Amino acid sequence: MTVTVFTGKIQERQQAMSEKDGMRIGKITQTAWQRTVRKQLHTEDKRTLFGASPWETCSGFETEGGGGYVWADACAAGDDGRTGYYAVYHAAGDLAARGVSAEGAAVRILLPTGSSEEKLGLLAAGVDLACRELNIQASSFQAEVSGAVRQTVVFVSAAGKLYSRPAGRKRGQEKHDAVQTVQKGEMHREIVQCGYAGLEGTLRVLGEAREELETRFVSTFLDQAEEMTNELVRPVQLLNIYECDGAAEVCQIGSGGILAALWQLSETAHTGFEIDMPQIALKQETVEICEFYRLNPYLMTSAGSYLILTSEAESVIRELEEAGVCAVRLGVARDGNAKVIRNGEEVRYLDRPASDELERWMAER
């Protein structure tokens, strides 16, 4: 039986680049956050619902009635007119992972010099399309041209209301209790993938470089790939899982792809895991487009797809499938910290998250 460390060579290359050129492309590392950011944060408010951490993407304050207001910030960069569309999905998805339905979205766009009003109109249309699909009100929309950016950058802040919870229990206490039970080995919890790995990244590569892709693929294949936006999981499809398991841990697959999301889920739930690599759901279009650019789909952002750690996997999968969503079991939580990925007879141990492949691809173009 072969035992290797997953993404080890990629990590070594990126570490060498970081040491030479500064911080790596993409989201800052967990180590950098702990070493450099944490010690600079000194404010504290007891009304805060979530504490700052390398992984926390939501902010919120508790209200007197036991509820609160929660918001999530996301950004997406690129030259495709749908860049804002994906930023809205990302922000709304982060809220959904916290069990909150987004009700409004504030949008701010930075455009590079020379940008046209036509391009701005396409970006606004993309934002509006996402908001209509997700039943969100675009409450603010501002844009400016800046010499500080070379690509369009869209920032979205999505907000929603956290409703009252049972008296005497702080938000997250149910999850904390469940985590403690897992550590004692008294509860069987499984990891469920909802949606497809690398899907958002594939769609964004296609939007940025369709003409290049047409040198390899026929138009009907690319047209079919563009329709995969229908496979992005909408928050309304996800939120019902909390009726099946109110203590479920949910993580949207963002920067660094499904492997980074697995690491994040393990770190935040304080548990190890063992998953079966072939069970990871991938679209064939993702495989072929990633092969064309030599990208690793397991390291590519996929907002609109999620990982779920739950003790009610069968009910959760049934709920998602009834909502028209692809859902598969990947594996189980384990005591300890080992993050094990099996591929037939091969056993690999997941290393710390690598840089996001979409970010790397854009930086090298």
C-alpha positions as CSV (number, residue, x, y, z in Angstrom):
1,M,0.0,0.0,0.0
2,T,1.4,3.4,-1.1
3,V,1.3,6.3,1.4
4,T,2.0,9.8,0.1
5,V,1.3,13.4,1.2
6,F,-1.3,15.0,-1.0
7,T,-0.3,18.3,-2.8
8,G,3.1,18.1,-1.3
9,K,5.1,19.0,-4.4
10,I,2.7,21.9,-5.1
11,Q,3.1,23.1,-1.6
12,E,6.9,23.0,-1.8
13,R,6.9,25.0,-5.0
14,Q,4.5,27.6,-3.7
15,Q,6.5,27.9,-0.4
16,A,9.7,28.5,-2.4
17,M,7.9,31.2,-4.4
18,S,6.5,32.8,-1.3
19,E,9.9,33.0,0.4
20,K,11.4,34.6,-2.7
21,D,8.6,36.9,-3.8
22,G,6.4,37.5,-0.7
23,M,3.0,36.0,0.1
24,R,1.6,33.5,-2.3
25,I,-1.2,34.1,-4.8
26,G,-4.7,33.7,-3.4
27,K,-6.1,33.6,0.1
28,I,-3.5,34.1,2.8
29,T,-2.4,31.0,4.6
30,Q,-3.7,29.9,8.0
31,T,-0.1,30.3,9.4
32,A,0.2,33.9,8.0
33,W,-3.2,34.8,9.5
34,Q,-2.3,33.4,13.0
35,R,1.2,34.9,13.0
36,T,0.5,38.3,11.5
37,V,-3.1,39.2,11.6
38,R,-4.4,37.8,14.9
39,K,-2.0,39.9,17.1
40,Q,-3.2,43.1,15.4
41,L,-6.8,42.6,16.3
42,H,-7.7,43.9,19.7
43,T,-11.4,45.0,19.6
44,E,-14.0,42.8,21.3
45,D,-17.7,43.1,21.6
46,K,-19.9,40.6,23.4
47,R,-22.7,41.1,20.8
48,T,-20.5,39.6,18.1
49,L,-21.9,36.3,16.8
50,F,-18.7,35.0,15.2
51,G,-15.1,35.5,16.2
52,A,-12.5,36.5,13.6
53,S,-10.5,33.5,12.4
54,P,-8.6,32.3,9.3
55,W,-11.7,30.7,8.1
56,E,-14.6,32.9,9.2
57,T,-16.3,34.6,6.3
58,C,-19.3,36.0,8.1
59,S,-19.8,38.8,10.6
60,G,-22.8,39.5,12.7
61,F,-24.2,41.1,15.9
62,E,-26.8,39.6,18.2
63,T,-29.9,41.6,19.0
64,E,-31.8,41.8,22.3
65,G,-34.5,39.3,21.1
66,G,-32.0,36.5,20.6
67,G,-31.7,37.0,16.9
68,G,-29.3,39.1,15.0
69,Y,-28.0,40.5,11.7
70,V,-25.4,38.7,9.7
71,W,-23.4,39.6,6.6
72,A,-20.8,38.1,4.4
73,D,-18.3,39.8,2.1
74,A,-17.0,38.3,-1.2
75,C,-15.1,39.5,-4.2
76,A,-14.4,38.2,-7.7
77,A,-12.0,39.5,-10.3
78,G,-11.8,39.1,-14.0
79,D,-12.8,40.5,-17.4
80,D,-15.9,38.4,-17.9
81,G,-19.2,40.2,-17.7
82,R,-20.5,37.6,-15.3
83,T,-17.8,38.3,-12.7
84,G,-20.3,40.0,-10.4
85,Y,-22.7,37.1,-10.8
86,Y,-20.2,34.8,-9.1
87,A,-19.4,37.3,-6.4
88,V,-23.1,37.4,-5.4
89,Y,-23.3,33.6,-5.3
90,H,-20.2,33.5,-3.2
91,A,-21.5,36.0,-0.6
92,A,-24.9,34.5,-0.4
93,G,-23.4,31.0,-0.1
94,D,-21.3,31.9,2.8
95,L,-24.4,33.1,4.6
96,A,-26.2,29.9,3.7
97,A,-23.4,27.9,5.2
98,R,-24.2,29.7,8.5
99,G,-27.9,28.9,8.1
100,V,-28.9,32.4,7.1
101,S,-30.8,33.4,4.0
102,A,-29.4,36.5,2.2
103,E,-32.0,39.3,1.8
104,G,-29.9,42.2,0.4
105,A,-26.6,42.8,-1.3
106,A,-24.4,45.8,-1.6
107,V,-22.2,45.9,-4.6
108,R,-19.0,47.9,-5.3
109,I,-17.0,47.6,-8.5
110,L,-13.4,48.7,-9.3
111,L,-12.8,49.0,-13.1
112,P,-9.4,49.3,-14.7
113,T,-8.7,52.4,-16.7
114,G,-10.1,52.3,-20.3
115,S,-13.2,50.3,-19.3
116,S,-16.3,51.0,-21.2
117,E,-19.9,51.7,-20.1
118,E,-20.9,48.6,-22.1
119,K,-18.7,46.5,-19.8
120,L,-20.2,48.1,-16.7
121,G,-23.7,47.3,-18.1
122,L,-22.7,43.6,-18.5
123,L,-21.5,43.5,-14.9
124,A,-24.6,45.1,-13.6
125,A,-26.7,42.7,-15.6
126,G,-24.7,39.8,-14.1
127,V,-25.3,41.1,-10.6
128,D,-29.0,41.5,-11.3
129,L,-29.3,38.0,-12.7
130,A,-27.8,36.4,-9.6
131,C,-30.0,38.5,-7.3
132,R,-33.1,37.5,-9.2
133,E,-32.1,33.8,-9.1
134,L,-31.4,34.0,-5.4
135,N,-34.3,36.3,-4.5
136,I,-32.0,39.0,-3.1
137,Q,-32.5,42.8,-3.3
138,A,-29.5,44.7,-4.8
139,S,-29.7,47.4,-2.2
140,S,-26.6,49.4,-3.3
141,F,-24.5,49.5,-6.5
142,Q,-21.4,51.7,-6.8
143,A,-18.6,51.6,-9.4
144,E,-15.4,53.5,-10.1
145,V,-12.5,53.5,-12.5
146,S,-9.2,53.0,-10.8
147,G,-5.6,52.8,-11.9
148,A,-5.0,50.5,-8.9
149,V,-6.5,47.5,-10.7
150,R,-5.6,45.7,-13.9
151,Q,-8.8,43.6,-13.9
152,T,-12.3,44.3,-12.8
153,V,-12.9,43.5,-9.1
154,V,-16.4,43.1,-7.8
155,F,-17.1,43.3,-4.1
156,V,-20.4,42.1,-2.7
157,S,-21.6,42.3,0.9
158,A,-24.7,40.1,1.4
159,A,-26.8,40.5,4.5
160,G,-29.6,38.5,6.2
161,K,-31.4,38.2,9.5
162,L,-30.7,35.6,12.1
163,Y,-33.9,34.6,13.8
164,S,-34.4,33.8,17.5
165,R,-32.9,30.6,18.9
166,P,-33.9,28.6,22.0
167,A,-33.3,30.5,25.2
168,G,-30.2,29.7,27.1
169,R,-28.2,28.4,24.1
170,K,-25.6,30.5,22.4
171,R,-25.3,30.3,18.6
172,G,-23.0,27.5,17.7
173,Q,-23.5,25.7,21.0
174,E,-25.3,22.8,19.3
175,K,-22.3,22.4,16.9
176,H,-19.9,22.6,19.8
177,D,-21.7,19.9,21.7
178,A,-21.7,17.7,18.6
179,V,-18.0,18.2,18.0
180,Q,-17.3,17.2,21.6
181,T,-19.3,14.1,21.0
182,V,-17.4,13.2,17.9
183,Q,-14.1,13.6,19.7
184,K,-15.3,11.0,22.2
185,G,-16.2,8.7,19.4
186,E,-19.9,8.5,20.4
187,M,-21.5,9.9,17.2
188,H,-21.0,8.8,13.6
189,R,-20.7,11.8,11.3
190,E,-20.2,11.7,7.6
191,I,-19.0,14.2,5.0
192,V,-21.4,15.0,2.2
193,Q,-20.5,16.9,-0.9
194,C,-23.2,19.1,-2.3
195,G,-22.7,20.3,-5.9
196,Y,-19.5,19.8,-8.0
197,A,-15.9,20.4,-7.3
198,G,-14.3,23.1,-9.4
199,L,-17.5,24.1,-11.1
200,E,-17.4,27.9,-10.5
201,G,-13.7,28.0,-11.5
202,T,-14.6,26.1,-14.7
203,L,-17.3,28.5,-15.6
204,R,-15.1,31.5,-15.0
205,V,-12.3,30.1,-17.1
206,L,-14.8,29.6,-19.9
207,G,-16.1,33.1,-19.5
208,E,-12.6,34.6,-19.6
209,A,-11.1,32.5,-22.4
210,R,-13.8,31.1,-24.7
211,E,-12.0,32.0,-27.9
212,E,-8.9,30.1,-26.7
213,L,-11.0,27.1,-25.8
214,E,-12.6,27.1,-29.2
215,T,-9.3,26.1,-30.7
216,R,-9.6,22.8,-28.9
217,F,-13.4,22.2,-28.3
218,V,-16.4,22.5,-30.6
219,S,-18.9,25.2,-29.9
220,T,-21.7,22.7,-28.8
221,F,-19.4,21.4,-26.0
222,L,-18.7,24.9,-24.8
223,D,-22.3,25.9,-25.0
224,Q,-23.2,22.9,-22.9
225,A,-20.5,23.8,-20.4
226,E,-21.9,27.4,-20.1
227,E,-25.3,25.9,-19.1
228,M,-23.6,24.4,-16.0
229,T,-24.5,27.6,-14.1
230,N,-27.8,25.7,-13.6
231,E,-25.8,23.2,-11.4
232,L,-24.7,25.9,-8.9
233,V,-26.5,25.2,-5.6
234,R,-28.7,28.0,-4.5
235,P,-29.0,28.8,-0.9
236,V,-32.7,28.0,-0.8
237,Q,-31.8,24.4,-1.9
238,L,-29.2,24.1,0.9
239,L,-31.0,25.7,3.9
240,N,-33.5,22.9,4.4
241,I,-30.8,20.6,5.5
242,Y,-30.8,22.3,8.9
243,E,-34.3,20.8,9.4
244,C,-32.6,17.4,9.1
245,D,-29.6,18.2,11.3
246,G,-29.5,21.5,13.2
247,A,-25.9,20.8,14.3
248,A,-24.6,20.2,10.7
249,E,-21.3,21.9,9.9
250,V,-21.4,23.5,6.4
251,C,-18.5,24.9,4.4
252,Q,-18.8,26.6,1.0
253,I,-16.1,25.4,-1.4
254,G,-14.1,28.6,-2.0
255,S,-10.5,29.6,-2.6
256,G,-8.3,26.6,-2.8
257,G,-11.0,24.2,-3.9
258,I,-12.5,21.2,-2.3
259,L,-9.2,20.1,-0.8
260,A,-8.9,23.5,1.1
261,A,-12.6,23.1,2.1
262,L,-11.9,19.7,3.5
263,W,-9.0,21.1,5.5
264,Q,-11.2,24.0,6.7
265,L,-14.0,21.7,7.7
266,S,-11.6,19.5,9.7
267,E,-10.0,22.5,11.5
268,T,-13.3,24.2,12.4
269,A,-15.0,21.0,13.5
270,H,-11.8,19.8,15.4
271,T,-11.9,16.4,13.8
272,G,-10.0,14.3,11.4
273,F,-11.6,12.5,8.4
274,E,-11.2,9.7,5.9
275,I,-12.7,10.2,2.5
276,D,-12.8,8.3,-0.8
277,M,-11.2,10.4,-3.6
278,P,-13.2,8.8,-6.5
279,Q,-16.4,9.8,-4.8
280,I,-15.7,13.5,-5.3
281,A,-18.3,14.8,-7.8
282,L,-16.7,16.4,-11.0
283,K,-18.4,17.4,-14.2
284,Q,-16.7,16.0,-17.3
285,E,-16.5,19.5,-18.8
286,T,-14.5,20.6,-15.7
287,V,-12.1,17.7,-16.3
288,E,-11.5,18.5,-20.0
289,I,-11.2,22.3,-19.6
290,C,-8.8,21.9,-16.7
291,E,-6.7,19.4,-18.7
292,F,-6.5,22.0,-21.5
293,Y,-4.9,24.6,-19.1
294,R,-3.2,22.0,-16.9
295,L,-5.2,23.0,-13.9
296,N,-6.1,20.9,-10.9
297,P,-9.9,21.0,-10.4
298,Y,-9.5,19.8,-6.8
299,L,-7.7,23.1,-6.0
300,M,-10.1,25.4,-7.9
301,T,-12.8,27.6,-6.3
302,S,-16.3,26.3,-6.5
303,A,-18.7,28.8,-4.9
304,G,-22.2,27.4,-5.1
305,S,-20.9,24.0,-3.9
306,Y,-20.6,22.8,-0.3
307,L,-19.2,20.3,2.1
308,I,-21.5,19.2,5.0
309,L,-20.5,17.4,8.1
310,T,-23.5,15.7,9.5
311,S,-24.8,12.8,11.7
312,E,-27.9,12.6,9.5
313,A,-26.3,12.0,6.1
314,E,-29.1,9.9,4.6
315,S,-31.7,12.5,5.4
316,V,-29.5,15.3,4.3
317,I,-28.8,13.7,0.9
318,R,-32.5,12.8,0.4
319,E,-33.4,16.5,1.1
320,L,-30.8,17.8,-1.3
321,E,-31.8,15.3,-4.1
322,E,-35.4,16.3,-3.7
323,A,-34.3,19.9,-4.2
324,G,-32.6,18.8,-7.5
325,V,-29.1,19.0,-6.1
326,C,-26.2,16.5,-6.7
327,A,-25.2,15.1,-3.2
328,V,-22.7,12.3,-2.5
329,R,-21.1,10.8,0.5
330,L,-17.3,11.4,0.6
331,G,-16.4,9.7,3.8
332,V,-16.5,10.0,7.6
333,A,-15.2,12.0,10.5
334,R,-12.5,10.4,12.6
335,D,-11.1,11.0,16.1
336,G,-7.8,12.9,16.0
337,N,-6.3,15.2,13.4
338,A,-5.4,12.8,10.5
339,K,-6.9,14.0,7.2
340,V,-6.9,10.8,5.1
341,I,-7.8,10.5,1.4
342,R,-8.1,7.1,-0.1
343,N,-7.8,6.3,-3.8
344,G,-8.2,2.6,-4.2
345,E,-5.2,1.0,-2.4
346,E,-3.4,4.3,-2.2
347,V,-3.6,6.3,1.0
348,R,-2.8,10.0,1.0
349,Y,-2.7,12.6,3.9
350,L,-4.0,16.0,3.0
351,D,-1.5,18.8,3.5
352,R,-2.3,22.5,4.2
353,P,-4.3,24.2,1.5
354,A,-2.5,25.2,-1.7
355,S,-3.1,28.4,-3.8
356,D,-6.3,28.5,-5.8
357,E,-5.8,27.3,-9.3
358,L,-8.1,30.0,-10.8
359,E,-6.2,32.8,-9.1
360,R,-2.9,31.3,-10.3
361,W,-4.2,30.9,-13.9
362,M,-5.4,34.5,-14.0
363,A,-2.1,35.8,-12.6
364,E,-0.1,33.9,-15.2
365,R,-2.2,35.1,-18.2
